[in-house]
Amino acid sequence: MSNADFQLSLFGDTALDGNANLFWGELEGEECDAPGALLPAVEPLVIPQTDFRLAGLRGLAQGWKARARDNIEAIKLVATLEREARNATSEEQVQLSRFTGFGAGELANALFPRANEAYRAGWEKLGADLESCTTEAERSALARSTQYAHYTPETVVHAMWDFMMARGFAGGSVLEPGCGTGLFVASRPEKLEGKIAFTGIEMDPLTARIAAKLYPKQWIRAEDFIRAKLSTGYDLAIGNPPFSNRTVSQAEPRDLKGLSLHDWFLARSINALRPNGIAAFVISRHTLDKTDARARTLIHEEAEFLGAVRLPASTMRADAGTDVVVDIVFFRKREIGEMPGDETWLSCVDIEGTNMGDGALRINAWMEAHPEQVLGFHGWASTAFGMDYTCVARDGQDLADALPEALGRIAPALRFPPVADSRIVRPAKETREEGGDLREGSYFMEGGILHQIVGGQGRVVAIRKGEQKEGIFQKHARIIEAMIPVRDATRAVLRAQFENKPFAGLQASLKRAWLNFTRQFGPINHTKTTTRVDAVTGAESETQRRPNLQTFLDDPDVWPVSSIERYDEETDTAEPGPLFADRVIQAPSEPEIHSVHDALAVCLHEAGRVELPIVAELMGQSEEAVTAELGSSIFLEPSRSSNDRPVWVTSDEYLSGAVRTKLAEAREAAARATSQPLKLSSLILYPTANIMVADETNLMQAKRQSFIARIY
């Protein structure tokens, strides 16, 4: 039987003939085993919902291979839990909590090799295990997330919670963007049990699924934080934003466009706080130290900088497998009309006595004024891009003792405001900006009561009773309640087609929901036409009303729902439209990335310029690695670059135009010993021909391709 035959028999009847028995028995065209002897009923395993709580340390395995095994076992376990449609036991939650992602360099390089390359020697079995328990799409998402999947040490997390509790935090709505598996909510103090409503947003689907099993009572949103719709009533925003300098160019609010992804996370989280709400984040030291103060200025317009602690570069090594200088920062969102306070943290200063001939070390002015908040020594370190700043741990210093002491010096008089009466909680169904079931304005049912998403929160819809004048009419409420399953089924079919997943069963569900609605209220597009005759002129005028659609008009999906049926206005009848039987949208084709040059092409298409963080993310490699592999395909533009923000361009762009000037600028920058590789040795200028190419052997090829840059 062809797909067409199957779909015709499946969706052949309409609301007009009333024959819906098809949908309550077996579907024609489906294979079904002959009925056999009945087996004794098996009681399903019922495990109550319990949020995981970490009292001490997770007990992470020693060695990167052991960490990889724990990650893979967690992935297998979450698949089992989903297949069995049950909650995790407390023992299983402990196992899930040991998922640390693949951000550590050893894991990323060993388990996510480049295209057509083998796994690193000794890692073949682990690589095969990872392939066996994940789809290609899941592995691609994990590879992309290796750029960001660096988890915060428990010592730091517990110290941050102690800071909150010492300043009177008693619960409320808590936001963590880029939550990973939710280490911050796992480490919540026992006194806060049942007193916080946690919203965790995580882009990697696998990691979000694990977090959802760890905290079934909390709102884990599997989506991109950049596209997430947020309420502005959070009491606390806390976390560790992704360490990426990728520029955010397409997001709301508009005034944050152009910030690095890392800074954008921080600024957007502060924006979501209520007045006097607190933000507590572990961030890269570059947010405070970089010369470009735009991010700091934007944050300062909305929030008061309370203080910070700078940690040694070695702090993240054991958990994240990386040496990076991080700051723990705290902000308080100002009340409306409150004037900004101390502006010291907006500027940067040189550290005296650190000029080794290439300029002095430069740090945030607040850090320079509060040396006691730096848990180490300022110094130079050799990096892939040359010499750079680092913070070296003091000999014999125990971070478990030094960190709480330093945190205690920050805003000791600060007190959290009283807990708000309402909290930001998970609605009945997942809410996502793209592809989810609910959005701003969406109706949904919870506990048999009609709700609507308003301001990012689910609110009960008032329904008139008796002589009441507030709320919507009861009949309108019944129409909305019957329309909700139609909307959900419509979105489910469209989403499955968009994601190239099976959708025939979803079309059957759509047909059932549509039939249920039309039997009660007629066609979705039911139209009433009223003709009026002007008493003076005798002219006729028509007025049309669509009572079913008008009742549902506040829902953002009203028009997609209205389009699913073929409506005949003359007979006021309808029949199923193409969505009930056919594919109406094609899944977008994912770009195939087999090399770093493919990744560069995708980056140029999406961003319109060379963005090494995007290329690195697509390849699942470091920026240093993709820079080296791209070779002379890209060049650093010294005149537009700074130490904080290098600007790369394609070779086509760089080797054209005023190339004499560019060569002079490159030589001048090289003489200043810039920290970025300039590839100066590969540039050759031909004065007689007025051209500059990447190397001499490509001279003739450049001429043939009109690649020559003429100088005027």
C-alpha positions as CSV (number, residue, x, y, z in Angstrom):
1,M,0.0,0.0,0.0
2,S,1.4,3.4,-0.9
3,N,1.6,6.4,1.4
4,A,-1.2,8.0,-0.6
5,D,-3.5,5.1,-0.2
6,F,-2.8,4.9,3.5
7,Q,-3.4,8.6,4.0
8,L,-6.7,8.5,2.0
9,S,-8.1,5.7,4.0
10,L,-6.9,7.3,7.2
11,F,-8.4,10.7,6.6
12,G,-11.2,9.9,4.2
13,D,-14.2,10.8,6.4
14,T,-15.2,14.3,7.3
15,A,-17.1,16.1,10.0
16,L,-20.2,16.0,7.7
17,D,-20.7,12.2,7.6
18,G,-20.1,11.7,11.4
19,N,-18.2,8.4,10.9
20,A,-15.4,8.7,13.4
21,N,-15.3,5.0,14.4
22,L,-12.1,4.7,12.4
23,F,-10.1,6.6,15.0
24,W,-11.2,4.6,18.0
25,G,-10.1,1.2,16.6
26,E,-7.1,0.0,14.6
27,L,-6.1,2.3,11.7
28,E,-6.4,0.8,8.3
29,G,-3.1,0.1,6.8
30,E,-1.3,-0.6,10.1
31,E,0.0,-4.0,10.8
32,C,-1.2,-5.6,14.0
33,D,-0.4,-9.0,15.5
34,A,-3.2,-11.4,16.0
35,P,-4.6,-11.2,19.6
36,G,-3.1,-13.8,21.9
37,A,-3.6,-15.0,25.4
38,L,-3.9,-12.1,27.9
39,L,-0.9,-11.7,30.1
40,P,-1.3,-10.8,33.8
41,A,-1.3,-7.1,34.4
42,V,2.0,-5.7,35.5
43,E,1.9,-2.8,37.9
44,P,3.9,0.1,36.5
45,L,6.9,1.3,38.5
46,V,5.7,4.5,40.3
47,I,8.5,6.7,41.6
48,P,7.5,10.0,43.2
49,Q,8.9,13.3,41.8
50,T,11.9,14.4,43.8
51,D,14.3,17.1,43.0
52,F,17.9,16.0,43.4
53,R,19.9,17.8,46.1
54,L,23.7,17.8,46.4
55,A,24.7,18.1,50.0
56,G,28.5,17.8,49.5
57,L,30.5,16.8,46.4
58,R,29.4,14.7,43.5
59,G,32.4,12.4,43.8
60,L,33.5,12.8,40.2
61,A,35.6,10.0,38.7
62,Q,39.3,10.5,38.5
63,G,40.7,10.6,35.0
64,W,39.1,11.8,31.8
65,K,38.2,8.3,30.5
66,A,36.4,7.6,33.7
67,R,34.5,10.9,33.3
68,A,33.6,9.9,29.7
69,R,32.2,6.6,30.9
70,D,30.1,8.4,33.5
71,N,28.8,10.8,30.8
72,I,27.9,7.9,28.5
73,E,26.2,6.0,31.3
74,A,24.1,9.1,32.1
75,I,23.1,9.4,28.5
76,K,22.0,5.7,28.4
77,L,20.1,6.1,31.7
78,V,18.1,9.2,30.7
79,A,17.0,7.3,27.5
80,T,15.9,4.4,29.7
81,L,13.9,6.7,32.0
82,E,12.2,8.3,29.0
83,R,11.4,5.0,27.4
84,E,9.9,3.7,30.6
85,A,8.1,7.0,31.2
86,R,9.1,7.3,34.8
87,N,11.0,9.4,37.3
88,A,14.6,8.6,38.3
89,T,15.2,6.9,41.7
90,S,17.6,8.7,44.1
91,E,20.4,6.4,43.1
92,E,19.8,7.0,39.5
93,Q,19.8,10.8,40.1
94,V,23.2,10.5,41.7
95,Q,24.4,8.8,38.5
96,L,22.8,11.5,36.3
97,S,24.5,14.2,38.4
98,R,27.9,12.9,37.4
99,F,27.3,14.0,33.8
100,T,29.8,16.8,33.2
101,G,29.6,17.3,29.5
102,F,32.5,17.0,27.1
103,G,33.9,20.6,27.3
104,A,37.2,19.5,28.8
105,G,39.9,19.5,26.1
106,E,40.8,15.8,26.6
107,L,37.2,14.7,26.1
108,A,36.4,17.0,23.3
109,N,39.5,16.1,21.3
110,A,39.3,12.4,22.0
111,L,35.6,11.8,21.4
112,F,34.8,14.3,18.7
113,P,37.4,13.9,16.0
114,R,37.4,15.9,12.8
115,A,35.6,14.6,9.8
116,N,37.1,11.4,8.3
117,E,39.5,11.1,11.3
118,A,39.6,8.2,13.7
119,Y,39.1,8.4,17.4
120,R,42.3,9.0,19.4
121,A,44.2,5.9,20.2
122,G,42.8,4.2,23.3
123,W,39.4,6.0,23.1
124,E,37.9,3.8,20.3
125,K,35.7,1.8,22.7
126,L,34.3,4.9,24.4
127,G,33.7,6.5,21.0
128,A,31.8,3.5,19.8
129,D,29.7,3.5,23.0
130,L,28.9,7.2,22.5
131,E,27.8,6.5,19.0
132,S,25.6,3.6,20.1
133,C,23.6,5.6,22.5
134,T,23.2,8.9,20.6
135,T,21.9,10.0,17.3
136,E,24.0,11.9,14.8
137,A,22.1,15.1,15.6
138,E,22.7,14.6,19.4
139,R,26.4,14.0,18.8
140,S,26.6,17.1,16.7
141,A,24.9,19.1,19.4
142,L,27.3,17.7,22.0
143,A,30.3,18.6,19.8
144,R,29.0,22.1,19.5
145,S,28.5,22.5,23.2
146,T,32.1,21.5,24.0
147,Q,32.9,25.1,23.5
148,Y,30.7,26.0,26.5
149,A,30.3,22.9,28.6
150,H,32.6,23.9,31.5
151,Y,31.1,23.2,34.9
152,T,31.6,25.2,38.0
153,P,33.5,23.5,41.0
154,E,31.2,22.6,43.9
155,T,33.3,24.6,46.3
156,V,32.6,27.8,44.4
157,V,28.8,27.0,44.1
158,H,28.4,26.3,47.8
159,A,30.3,29.4,48.7
160,M,28.0,31.5,46.5
161,W,24.9,30.0,48.1
162,D,26.4,30.8,51.5
163,F,26.7,34.4,50.4
164,M,23.0,34.5,49.5
165,M,21.9,32.9,52.7
166,A,24.0,35.3,54.8
167,R,22.2,38.2,53.2
168,G,18.7,37.0,53.9
169,F,17.8,35.0,50.8
170,A,14.6,33.1,51.8
171,G,13.5,31.7,48.4
172,G,11.5,32.9,45.4
173,S,12.1,32.7,41.6
174,V,15.6,31.7,40.5
175,L,16.9,31.9,36.9
176,E,20.0,30.1,35.6
177,P,20.7,30.6,31.9
178,G,22.9,27.9,30.4
179,C,22.2,25.7,33.4
180,G,23.8,22.5,32.2
181,T,22.6,19.7,34.5
182,G,21.7,22.3,37.1
183,L,24.6,22.2,39.6
184,F,23.4,25.5,41.2
185,V,19.9,24.2,42.0
186,A,21.4,20.9,43.1
187,S,23.5,22.7,45.6
188,R,20.7,24.8,47.1
189,P,20.8,24.9,51.0
190,E,18.5,22.6,52.8
191,K,16.7,25.6,54.3
192,L,15.5,26.5,50.8
193,E,13.8,23.2,50.1
194,G,10.4,23.8,48.6
195,K,10.9,27.6,48.8
196,I,12.4,28.3,45.3
197,A,10.9,28.1,41.8
198,F,13.9,27.3,39.6
199,T,14.0,28.1,35.8
200,G,16.9,26.5,34.1
201,I,17.5,27.2,30.4
202,E,19.8,24.8,28.5
203,M,20.4,24.7,24.7
204,D,21.9,21.2,24.5
205,P,19.0,18.8,24.2
206,L,20.7,15.9,25.9
207,T,21.9,17.9,28.8
208,A,18.5,19.5,29.3
209,R,16.8,16.1,29.3
210,I,19.2,15.0,32.1
211,A,18.4,18.1,34.1
212,A,14.7,17.5,33.7
213,K,15.1,14.1,35.3
214,L,17.2,15.5,38.1
215,Y,14.7,18.3,38.9
216,P,11.2,17.1,37.8
217,K,9.5,19.8,40.0
218,Q,11.4,22.7,38.4
219,W,11.1,24.3,35.0
220,I,13.9,23.1,32.7
221,R,13.6,24.8,29.3
222,A,15.4,23.1,26.5
223,E,16.0,26.1,24.3
224,D,18.5,28.8,23.2
225,F,18.7,31.5,25.9
226,I,19.1,34.1,23.2
227,R,15.6,33.3,21.8
228,A,13.9,32.6,25.2
229,K,11.0,34.8,26.3
230,L,11.5,35.7,29.9
231,S,9.5,37.3,32.7
232,T,11.0,40.2,34.5
233,G,10.2,39.0,38.0
234,Y,13.1,36.8,39.1
235,D,14.5,37.3,42.6
236,L,17.9,35.8,41.8
237,A,19.8,35.1,38.7
238,I,22.8,32.8,39.2
239,G,25.1,30.6,37.1
240,N,28.1,30.3,34.9
241,P,27.5,31.8,31.4
242,P,29.1,30.1,28.3
243,F,32.7,31.4,27.8
244,S,32.3,32.6,24.3
245,N,33.2,35.9,22.6
246,R,30.9,35.1,19.7
247,T,28.9,38.3,18.9
248,V,25.2,38.2,19.4
249,S,23.6,40.0,16.5
250,Q,20.1,38.7,16.3
251,A,18.3,39.0,19.7
252,E,16.1,41.0,21.9
253,P,16.4,43.4,23.7
254,R,17.9,45.4,20.9
255,D,20.3,47.5,23.0
256,L,22.2,44.3,23.9
257,K,23.0,43.4,20.3
258,G,26.7,43.4,19.5
259,L,27.7,42.1,22.9
260,S,29.7,38.9,23.2
261,L,27.6,35.9,24.0
262,H,29.2,35.7,27.5
263,D,28.4,39.4,28.3
264,W,25.0,39.1,26.7
265,F,24.0,36.2,29.1
266,L,25.0,38.4,32.1
267,A,23.2,41.5,30.9
268,R,20.0,39.7,29.8
269,S,19.8,37.9,33.1
270,I,20.0,41.1,35.0
271,N,17.3,42.5,32.8
272,A,15.0,39.6,33.9
273,L,15.4,40.5,37.6
274,R,12.8,42.3,39.6
275,P,13.9,45.6,41.3
276,N,16.4,44.8,44.0
277,G,16.9,41.3,42.6
278,I,20.4,39.9,42.8
279,A,22.6,38.5,40.0
280,A,25.5,36.2,41.1
281,F,27.7,34.8,38.3
282,V,31.0,33.1,37.6
283,I,32.3,35.0,34.6
284,S,35.5,35.3,32.5
285,R,37.8,38.0,33.8
286,H,37.6,39.7,30.3
287,T,34.1,41.1,31.1
288,L,35.8,43.3,33.8
289,D,39.2,43.7,32.2
290,K,38.7,44.4,28.5
291,T,39.2,47.9,27.1
292,D,35.8,47.9,25.4
293,A,33.5,49.1,28.3
294,R,30.2,48.8,26.4
295,A,29.0,45.7,28.2
296,R,29.9,47.2,31.6
297,T,28.2,50.5,30.7
298,L,25.0,48.8,29.6
299,I,24.9,46.7,32.8
300,H,25.6,49.8,34.9
301,E,22.6,51.6,33.5
302,E,20.4,49.0,35.1
303,A,22.2,47.5,38.0
304,E,24.6,48.3,40.9
305,F,27.9,46.5,40.9
306,L,28.3,45.1,44.4
307,G,31.7,43.6,44.2
308,A,33.7,40.6,42.9
309,V,36.3,38.0,43.8
310,R,39.0,37.0,41.3
311,L,40.0,33.3,41.3
312,P,43.3,31.8,40.3
313,A,43.6,30.3,36.8
314,S,43.9,26.8,38.3
315,T,40.4,26.9,40.0
316,M,38.5,25.3,37.1
317,R,41.2,22.8,36.1
318,A,39.9,19.7,38.0
319,D,36.2,20.1,37.0
320,A,36.4,21.8,33.6
321,G,39.9,20.7,32.4
322,T,40.9,24.3,31.6
323,D,43.0,27.0,33.1
324,V,41.1,30.2,32.9
325,V,40.9,33.3,35.2
326,V,37.3,33.8,36.4
327,D,35.6,36.3,38.6
328,I,32.6,35.8,40.9
329,V,30.5,39.0,40.4
330,F,27.4,40.3,42.2
331,F,24.9,42.9,41.0
332,R,21.7,44.4,42.4
333,K,19.1,45.6,40.0
334,R,18.1,49.2,40.8
335,E,14.6,50.4,41.5
336,I,13.0,52.6,38.9
337,G,14.3,56.1,39.3
338,E,17.3,55.1,41.5
339,M,20.5,56.9,40.6
340,P,23.6,54.9,39.7
341,G,26.3,54.6,42.3
342,D,30.1,53.9,42.2
343,E,31.5,53.9,38.6
344,T,35.0,52.6,39.4
345,W,34.3,49.2,37.9
346,L,33.6,50.8,34.5
347,S,37.3,51.6,33.7
348,C,40.6,49.7,33.5
349,V,44.1,50.6,34.7
350,D,47.6,49.5,34.2
351,I,49.3,47.5,37.0
352,E,52.5,49.2,38.0
353,G,55.8,47.3,37.6
354,T,54.4,44.8,35.1
355,N,55.8,46.3,31.8
356,M,58.2,43.8,30.4
357,G,58.6,45.8,27.2
358,D,55.3,44.9,25.6
359,G,53.1,47.1,27.8
360,A,51.8,46.7,31.3
361,L,49.2,44.3,32.5
362,R,45.8,46.0,32.5
363,I,43.0,45.1,34.8
364,N,39.7,46.5,36.1
365,A,40.1,49.6,38.2
366,W,37.9,48.1,41.0
367,M,40.1,45.0,41.2
368,E,43.2,47.3,41.4
369,A,41.6,49.2,44.2
370,H,40.6,46.0,46.1
371,P,43.7,43.7,46.0
372,E,42.3,41.7,48.9
373,Q,39.6,40.4,46.5
374,V,42.2,38.9,44.2
375,L,43.0,35.4,45.5
376,G,46.3,35.2,43.8
377,F,49.1,37.2,42.1
378,H,48.8,39.1,38.8
379,G,51.2,37.8,36.3
380,W,52.1,37.0,32.7
381,A,51.4,33.7,31.1
382,S,52.3,32.2,27.7
383,T,49.2,31.4,25.6
384,A,48.5,30.3,22.0
385,F,48.3,33.9,21.1
386,G,51.4,35.1,23.0
387,M,51.8,36.5,26.4
388,D,48.7,37.4,28.4
389,Y,47.4,38.1,31.9
390,T,46.9,35.4,34.4
391,C,46.2,35.1,38.1
392,V,48.6,32.7,39.9
393,A,47.4,31.0,43.1
394,R,49.2,31.9,46.3
395,D,51.3,29.1,47.8
396,G,49.5,27.2,50.5
397,Q,46.2,29.0,49.9
398,D,43.1,26.8,50.5
399,L,40.3,28.1,48.3
400,A,37.7,26.6,50.6
401,D,38.8,29.0,53.3
402,A,39.9,32.0,51.3
403,L,36.8,32.2,49.1
404,P,34.2,32.5,51.8
405,E,36.3,35.1,53.5
406,A,36.6,37.2,50.4
407,L,32.8,36.9,49.7
408,G,32.1,38.0,53.2
409,R,33.7,41.4,52.4
410,I,31.2,42.1,49.6
411,A,28.1,44.2,50.5
412,P,27.9,42.9,54.1
413,A,24.9,45.2,54.8
414,L,22.9,43.9,51.7
415,R,19.6,42.2,52.5
416,F,17.3,40.5,50.0
417,P,13.8,42.0,49.8
418,P,10.9,39.9,51.1
419,V,9.9,37.0,48.9
420,A,7.3,37.9,46.3
421,D,3.8,36.4,46.6
422,S,3.9,34.9,43.1
423,R,6.6,32.8,41.6
424,I,7.6,32.1,38.0
425,V,6.8,28.4,37.6
426,R,6.6,25.9,34.8
427,P,3.2,26.0,32.9
428,A,1.4,22.8,32.1
429,K,3.4,22.3,28.9
430,E,6.9,23.3,27.7
431,T,7.1,26.9,26.8
432,R,9.6,27.8,24.0
433,E,10.1,30.7,21.7
434,E,10.6,28.4,18.7
435,G,8.9,25.1,18.2
436,G,7.3,24.8,21.6
437,D,3.6,24.4,22.4
438,L,3.1,27.6,24.4
439,R,4.1,31.2,23.8
440,E,3.2,34.6,25.1
441,G,-0.6,34.8,24.8
442,S,-1.1,31.0,24.5
443,Y,-4.0,29.3,26.3
444,F,-3.5,26.1,28.1
445,M,-5.3,23.8,30.6
446,E,-3.8,22.9,34.0
447,G,-5.7,21.0,36.6
448,G,-8.9,21.4,34.5
449,I,-8.6,25.2,34.7
450,L,-8.1,27.5,31.8
451,H,-4.8,29.5,31.8
452,Q,-3.1,31.9,29.5
453,I,0.6,32.9,29.3
454,V,0.8,36.6,30.2
455,G,4.2,38.2,30.8
456,G,5.9,34.8,30.6
457,Q,3.8,33.3,33.4
458,G,0.7,31.1,33.4
459,R,-2.3,33.0,34.7
460,V,-5.9,31.7,35.4
461,V,-8.4,33.1,32.9
462,A,-11.4,34.7,34.7
463,I,-14.7,33.2,33.6
464,R,-18.1,34.9,34.3
465,K,-20.5,33.2,36.6
466,G,-24.1,34.3,37.2
467,E,-24.4,38.1,37.2
468,Q,-20.6,38.7,37.2
469,K,-19.3,41.2,34.7
470,E,-15.6,40.3,34.9
471,G,-14.0,37.7,32.7
472,I,-15.0,35.8,29.5
473,F,-18.3,34.1,28.8
474,Q,-18.6,30.4,29.7
475,K,-19.4,29.4,26.1
476,H,-16.2,31.2,25.0
477,A,-14.2,29.3,27.6
478,R,-15.6,26.0,26.2
479,I,-14.7,27.0,22.7
480,I,-11.1,27.8,23.8
481,E,-10.9,24.6,25.7
482,A,-11.9,22.6,22.7
483,M,-9.6,24.6,20.4
484,I,-6.5,24.0,22.5
485,P,-6.1,20.3,21.4
486,V,-6.5,21.4,17.8
487,R,-3.8,24.0,18.2
488,D,-1.5,21.6,19.9
489,A,-2.0,18.9,17.3
490,T,-1.5,21.4,14.5
491,R,1.8,22.5,15.9
492,A,2.9,18.9,16.6
493,V,2.3,18.0,12.9
494,L,4.1,21.1,11.6
495,R,7.0,20.6,14.0
496,A,7.4,16.9,13.1
497,Q,7.5,17.8,9.4
498,F,9.9,20.6,10.0
499,E,12.2,18.3,12.0
500,N,11.8,15.5,9.5
501,K,10.2,13.1,12.0
502,P,7.3,10.7,11.5
503,F,4.0,12.6,11.4
504,A,1.2,10.2,10.3
505,G,0.2,9.4,13.9
506,L,0.1,13.1,14.7
507,Q,-2.1,13.7,11.8
508,A,-4.5,11.1,13.2
509,S,-4.5,13.0,16.5
510,L,-5.2,16.2,14.7
511,K,-8.2,14.7,12.9
512,R,-9.6,13.5,16.3
513,A,-9.2,16.9,17.9
514,W,-10.7,18.7,14.9
515,L,-13.7,16.3,14.7
516,N,-14.3,16.8,18.5
517,F,-14.4,20.6,18.0
518,T,-16.5,20.7,14.9
519,R,-19.2,18.4,16.4
520,Q,-19.6,20.9,19.3
521,F,-19.2,24.2,17.7
522,G,-19.2,23.7,13.9
523,P,-16.3,24.6,11.6
524,I,-13.4,26.5,13.0
525,N,-14.0,29.2,10.4
526,H,-17.8,29.2,11.1
527,T,-19.0,32.6,9.7
528,K,-22.2,34.5,10.5
529,T,-23.2,37.1,7.9
530,T,-25.6,39.8,8.8
531,T,-27.2,42.0,6.1
532,R,-28.5,45.4,7.0
533,V,-30.6,47.8,4.8
534,D,-30.1,51.6,5.3
535,A,-33.5,53.0,6.1
536,V,-32.8,56.2,4.2
537,T,-30.8,55.1,1.1
538,G,-32.0,51.5,0.9
539,A,-28.4,50.4,0.4
540,E,-27.5,47.0,1.8
541,S,-24.3,46.3,3.8
542,E,-23.0,43.0,5.1
543,T,-21.2,42.3,8.4
544,Q,-19.3,39.1,9.0
545,R,-18.4,37.6,12.3
546,R,-16.4,34.4,13.0
547,P,-17.3,33.6,16.6
548,N,-15.0,30.6,17.0
549,L,-11.9,32.4,15.7
550,Q,-12.7,35.6,17.5
551,T,-12.9,33.8,20.8
552,F,-9.4,32.4,20.2
553,L,-8.0,35.6,18.8
554,D,-5.6,36.3,21.7
555,D,-3.7,33.0,21.1
556,P,-0.7,33.6,18.8
557,D,-1.5,30.4,16.9
558,V,-5.0,31.4,15.9
559,W,-4.2,31.8,12.2
560,P,-2.3,28.6,11.7
561,V,-5.3,26.8,13.3
562,S,-7.7,28.6,11.0
563,S,-5.9,27.4,7.9
564,I,-6.1,23.7,8.6
565,E,-9.7,23.2,7.2
566,R,-11.3,23.8,3.8
567,Y,-14.3,26.0,4.6
568,D,-17.3,26.6,2.4
569,E,-19.0,29.8,3.4
570,E,-22.1,29.2,1.4
571,T,-22.9,25.9,3.1
572,D,-21.1,26.7,6.4
573,T,-19.3,23.4,6.2
574,A,-15.7,22.3,6.3
575,E,-13.5,19.4,5.5
576,P,-9.9,18.6,6.5
577,G,-7.2,20.5,4.6
578,P,-3.9,19.3,3.3
579,L,-2.2,19.2,6.7
580,F,-4.4,16.3,7.7
581,A,-3.0,14.0,4.9
582,D,0.1,15.5,3.3
583,R,3.4,17.0,4.0
584,V,3.0,20.8,3.8
585,I,6.4,22.0,4.8
586,Q,9.8,20.5,4.0
587,A,12.5,20.1,6.7
588,P,15.3,22.5,6.3
589,S,18.5,21.0,5.0
590,E,21.3,21.1,7.5
591,P,24.6,22.2,6.1
592,E,27.1,19.4,5.8
593,I,30.3,20.3,7.5
594,H,33.2,18.1,6.6
595,S,36.0,20.5,7.0
596,V,36.9,23.8,8.6
597,H,36.4,25.5,5.3
598,D,32.8,24.2,5.2
599,A,32.4,25.7,8.7
600,L,33.8,29.0,7.5
601,A,31.4,29.1,4.6
602,V,28.4,28.5,7.0
603,C,29.7,31.2,9.3
604,L,30.0,33.7,6.4
605,H,26.4,32.8,5.4
606,E,25.0,33.2,8.9
607,A,27.0,36.1,10.3
608,G,28.2,37.8,7.1
609,R,31.7,38.0,8.4
610,V,34.5,35.8,9.9
611,E,33.5,34.9,13.5
612,L,36.1,32.4,14.8
613,P,33.9,31.5,17.8
614,I,31.1,30.3,15.4
615,V,33.6,28.3,13.2
616,A,35.0,26.7,16.4
617,E,31.5,25.9,17.6
618,L,30.6,24.3,14.3
619,M,33.8,22.2,14.3
620,G,33.7,21.4,18.0
621,Q,37.3,22.6,18.3
622,S,39.1,25.5,19.9
623,E,39.6,28.8,18.2
624,E,43.3,28.2,18.1
625,A,42.8,24.9,16.3
626,V,40.5,26.3,13.6
627,T,42.7,29.4,13.2
628,A,45.7,27.1,12.5
629,E,43.7,24.9,10.1
630,L,42.3,27.8,8.1
631,G,45.8,28.9,7.4
632,S,46.0,31.7,4.8
633,S,42.2,31.5,4.2
634,I,41.8,34.2,6.8
635,F,43.9,37.2,8.0
636,L,43.9,39.4,11.0
637,E,43.2,43.0,10.2
638,P,45.5,45.0,12.6
639,S,43.9,48.4,11.9
640,R,40.5,47.2,13.1
641,S,41.7,44.8,15.9
642,S,42.4,45.2,19.5
643,N,43.8,42.8,22.1
644,D,40.2,42.3,23.4
645,R,38.6,41.9,20.0
646,P,40.6,40.6,17.1
647,V,39.0,41.2,13.7
648,W,39.5,38.5,11.1
649,V,38.7,38.7,7.4
650,T,38.8,36.3,4.4
651,S,41.9,36.3,2.3
652,D,39.8,37.6,-0.6
653,E,39.0,40.7,1.4
654,Y,42.4,41.2,2.9
655,L,44.4,40.7,-0.3
656,S,42.5,43.4,-2.1
657,G,42.2,47.1,-2.0
658,A,44.9,49.3,-0.4
659,V,47.3,46.4,0.0
660,R,50.4,48.6,0.4
661,T,48.8,50.2,3.4
662,K,47.7,46.9,4.8
663,L,51.2,45.5,4.5
664,A,52.6,48.5,6.3
665,E,50.0,48.1,9.0
666,A,50.8,44.4,9.4
667,R,54.6,45.1,9.7
668,E,53.9,47.8,12.2
669,A,51.7,45.6,14.3
670,A,54.3,42.8,14.1
671,A,56.9,45.1,15.3
672,R,54.7,45.9,18.3
673,A,54.8,42.2,19.1
674,T,51.0,41.8,19.0
675,S,49.6,38.8,20.7
676,Q,47.8,37.7,17.5
677,P,49.6,35.8,14.7
678,L,49.7,38.1,11.7
679,K,50.9,35.5,9.1
680,L,53.2,38.3,7.9
681,S,55.6,35.8,6.5
682,S,53.1,34.6,4.0
683,L,52.5,38.0,2.5
684,I,54.5,39.0,-0.5
685,L,54.2,42.4,-2.2
686,Y,55.0,42.7,-5.9
687,P,55.6,46.4,-6.5
688,T,55.8,46.2,-10.3
689,A,52.6,44.3,-10.6
690,N,50.9,46.2,-7.7
691,I,49.6,43.0,-6.1
692,M,49.9,41.2,-2.9
693,V,49.2,37.5,-2.6
694,A,49.5,34.9,0.1
695,D,52.6,33.2,-1.3
696,E,54.7,33.3,-4.4
697,T,53.6,29.9,-5.7
698,N,50.0,31.2,-5.9
699,L,50.9,34.2,-8.0
700,M,49.8,32.9,-11.4
701,Q,46.7,31.3,-9.9
702,A,45.8,34.7,-8.4
703,K,46.2,36.4,-11.7
704,R,44.0,33.8,-13.5
705,Q,41.2,34.2,-10.9
706,S,41.2,38.0,-11.1
707,F,42.3,37.8,-7.5
708,I,44.8,40.6,-8.1
709,A,44.5,43.7,-5.9
710,R,45.4,46.8,-7.8
711,I,46.7,49.7,-5.9
712,Y,45.6,53.2,-6.8
